[in-house]
């Protein structure tokens, strides 16, 4: 196995975006491609690690960029400010996800007919919104994602298979929002699954998360199990 | 692989019970043992098939008997009548589960320190009640199980890991009962997971189930996925 990564610039109008693609060079021929949508901090080492882990599984992992080249949140306040325009304009969010998908599909290493998207925290919302937009991807997987629907996609048919990996004690997505999501995904005709982990808060996949008062705590069992679920899901949909 | 099955009689006082054990003779030494709790019809070919499937995975699968040797429900009415005493006396239910567990542990083929229990429909409730009783099993897995707590176990600590595999459209376990179960398992300190399948009704693992008005319909995707989840879970807990 020879993991190789490279950054890729792409654009939304005047805004320059920069993702990072990870592939295993030992494989030949186009691979299925998997987007990795970032947390509210922006694309960083966490997402790059997930893209490399996907590459180790034989996929082309693409850590996408919603915020703009080099734009990262260095504090909670900065991250919140970066995320806000996308929460207030979910059409912008969906467009940036679609552009990332098109960028991924255009790469030589990628089979454009076989794609999926995964995301973490805010990125979990991003992949749900990609599915909600009706995008033609094989599947989307959200890890401790925000769930709230944009309010503009209720008539859409969801074509992607959906897997939501959820910490039961996540203060950003309480049980009533989980139940509402089940209803929404059912109404949209999605092939969906929701997997809830007990005694698990927001951010459970992030070894740095350690703030119970804020509701984000690393949970190694849920981290390991959720990645196993992801692997099974990708084997099925790609 | 050489699958071998044998019936085993055991007792609850004056009541004679009869389970069926399935093992792969190609394996040597004691194996982890897995109980299979039956639907409201009583132990039948469906449960025997699950026990054999577990044997193919290297476990000793034991299709247990709650109702008594040879006692089966031949109709919905008969099955309901057979189940009723156990729904009205959950202590009886828990005792019969415990006796089945002891019977399994006493078999030469079984490592008594490594056990788990799975169940279907009414049997899903039975394995939950086994966990609720505080039983020392590695894990329990309910497939489209009834969820209602017995009301007598709220102070107990659940030691078994719990996996609930649930059809979102199961009329026997609507979303509010699922949410209540999450709260209950959390309060009991269980290591728990709930996995919900969209567009899936009660009885989704049973190829014979085909009665939408009654709320039971076979769902091949959920059947296949839930068995994969079971395999991963058993690898972890046994």
Interface residues (C-beta under 8 A of the other chain):
Chain A: X162 X168 X169 X175 X176 X179 X182 X185 X186 X190 X191 X192 X193 X194 X195 X196 X197 X198 X199 X221 X225 X228 X229 X232 X236
Chain B: X162 X168 X169 X175 X176 X179 X182 X185 X186 X190 X191 X192 X193 X194 X195 X196 X197 X198 X199 X221 X225 X228 X229 X232 X236
